[in-house]
């Protein structure tokens, strides 16, 4: 379940090069933890770490989605 694409160029640069240009510096530590874990996760439950407070993905109805 490796990361295939990024929606945010700043996050992509941070993941690939480690540069914080394009993201808020205060988010770098947590983002590094999440991206590292996401990159090696084989299934969604691999992302359940204490303190991450990630919620399960719940698909939105098309009428509720702002991007659709």
Secondary structure, DSSP 8 states (H G I E B T S, - for coil): ------S-HHHHHHHHH---TTS-GGGHHHHHHHHHHHHH-SSGGGG--TTT---------GGG-S--
